[in-house]
Amino acid sequence: MHESPLFSPFTLRSLTLKNRVMVSPMAQYAAIDGVATDWHFAHFAKFALGGAGLVFMEASKVERRGLGTVGDLGLWQDAQVPALRRIVDFLHQQGAAVGIQLNHAGRRAGTQRPWEGNGPLDRSQPIEGQAHWEVIGPSAIAHGPGWPVPREMGEDDIMAVINAFAQAAQRADEAGFDVIELHGAHGYLLHQFLSPLSNLRADRWGGSLANRMRFVLEVTSAVRARWPSHKPLFFRCSSVDDGGWTIDESVLLARELKARGVDAMDCSAGGIGTRATQATAEKRRMGFQVPYAERVRRDAQIPTIAVGLIIEPEHAQAIIAKGQADLVALGREMLANPYWVQHAALQLKVAPEYRQMAPVYQWWLDQREKAGWGPAA
Ligand SMILES: Cc1cc2nc3c(=O)[nH]c(=O)nc-3n(C[C@H](O)[C@H](O)[C@H](O)COP(=O)(O)O)c2cc1C
């Protein structure tokens, strides 16, 4: 391995990342009718300028029924492609690879923005001048008290959503993305099919584990068929959840996904209901979800991504060095410090060529470093 595991390149299919740092998908609630805005450009540009190997764009919805809230990014129509393409092109020019997460909110459709309450939207009022959208799910079971009861999806809805994922994948390719991640975690539609808490179907889409996995696997196969074979496909799972899903089931799921062309598992947790998981019940520790990435990597023999309270460069480096995961994904820490990768390179004292700031920044900072400085006058 390279002298700095965190700064060693990583190859999946024909994509080589320059380091092991991924910006975790983070919804910005700033799109207009699903179309990216200047906020997205400014937000994502920072991470590429900051040196992240892989910058992931947020959960983007594959149909309007799948919107979590107003302001979600979308890829359910062609008109949403050009604004994304502009951002992707700029990030590529800065040397970052770019991913997009695809999602459908299912029964969690119609949520307030987090800082506005994070509860269900008031459906008696139009929201920001737009009509509400229908809430569908595997079974007619609400996400929680006060949430809308979804309409149980018929066979035609299931086929329509599978097709919507595939079409969104094609648009993601047209927008120039390098990686797609399917959002199978945090209580959204894919996760809703997996969980016996939200999926009480008696047909081939519910019941046994194999039946509950069917929708996820069909979506994956449909996306893989439409997504170019040289481009990697990730899957984010809730490795364990508050509805009884276990890490053993995540390992089984990862094996099935791998067989259908998934290249890496992004190991998150929780979100199907309102009860706490073991991880959320206690005060969270740094890297609290890393053991899930380690277990899935070892037992499903698939590359993994560790996420959740990874903040310190030494810690991130140790996760890669110990073989607990192949990539580390940083979320909130990147909001606090979009130049995290550059700071990590300095802190870990990696070779200067791994400090990859734009020359217009790097030259001046190097000059300042060489000249040194005395105490304040
Ligand atoms: C503002 C914000 C938006 C998020 N949106 C998404 C999202 O779109 N998709 C997703 O899978 N996770 C989302 N997350 C979760 C993060 O990707 C990440 O898993 C979580 O924040 C834990 O990592 P951290 O401790 O490094 O922040 C979001 C987190 C934040 C802070």
The ligand as a Tripos MOL2 file, in Angstrom:
@<TRIPOS>MOLECULE
LIG
   31    33     1     0     0
SMALL
NO_CHARGES

@<TRIPOS>ATOM
      1 C1        -27.3220   18.0920    5.8100 C.3       1 LIG1
      2 C2        -27.3270   16.5930    5.6990 C.ar      1 LIG1
      3 C3        -28.0470   15.9910    4.6810 C.ar      1 LIG1
      4 C4        -28.0120   14.5960    4.5110 C.ar      1 LIG1
      5 N1        -28.6130   14.0320    3.4090 N.ar      1 LIG1
      6 C5        -28.4030   12.7200    3.1410 C.ar      1 LIG1
      7 C6        -28.7820   12.1740    1.9020 C.ar      1 LIG1
      8 O1        -29.2560   12.8720    0.9870 O.2       1 LIG1
      9 N2        -28.6000   10.8350    1.7100 N.ar      1 LIG1
     10 C7        -28.0190   10.0490    2.6790 C.ar      1 LIG1
     11 O2        -27.8640    8.8450    2.4660 O.2       1 LIG1
     12 N3        -27.6110   10.5630    3.8410 N.ar      1 LIG1
     13 C8        -27.7520   11.8790    4.0900 C.ar      1 LIG1
     14 N4        -27.2340   12.4180    5.2340 N.ar      1 LIG1
     15 C9        -26.4370   11.5580    6.1250 C.3       1 LIG1
     16 C10       -24.9510   11.6860    5.7830 C.3       1 LIG1
     17 O3        -24.6660   11.2500    4.4680 O.3       1 LIG1
     18 C11       -24.0830   10.8740    6.7750 C.3       1 LIG1
     19 O4        -24.3820    9.5070    6.6220 O.3       1 LIG1
     20 C12       -24.3270   11.2790    8.2260 C.3       1 LIG1
     21 O5        -24.3640   12.6910    8.3520 O.3       1 LIG1
     22 C13       -23.2590   10.7120    9.1550 C.3       1 LIG1
     23 O6        -21.9590   11.1150    8.7750 O.3       1 LIG1
     24 P1        -21.2070   12.3810    9.5030 P.3       1 LIG1
     25 O7        -21.1200   12.0470   10.9670 O.co2     1 LIG1
     26 O8        -19.8600   12.4280    8.8350 O.co2     1 LIG1
     27 O9        -22.0320   13.6050    9.2560 O.co2     1 LIG1
     28 C14       -27.3010   13.7980    5.4400 C.ar      1 LIG1
     29 C15       -26.6230   14.4180    6.4980 C.ar      1 LIG1
     30 C16       -26.6230   15.7890    6.6220 C.ar      1 LIG1
     31 C17       -25.8280   16.4180    7.7520 C.3       1 LIG1
@<TRIPOS>BOND
     1     1     2 1
     2     2     3 ar
     3     2    30 ar
     4     3     4 ar
     5     4     5 ar
     6     4    28 ar
     7     5     6 ar
     8     6     7 ar
     9     6    13 1
    10     7     8 2
    11     7     9 ar
    12     9    10 ar
    13    10    11 2
    14    10    12 ar
    15    12    13 ar
    16    13    14 ar
    17    14    15 1
    18    14    28 ar
    19    15    16 1
    20    16    17 1
    21    16    18 1
    22    18    19 1
    23    18    20 1
    24    20    21 1
    25    20    22 1
    26    22    23 1
    27    23    24 1
    28    24    25 2
    29    24    26 1
    30    24    27 1
    31    28    29 ar
    32    29    30 ar
    33    30    31 1
@<TRIPOS>SUBSTRUCTURE
     1 LIG1         1 GROUP 0 **** ****
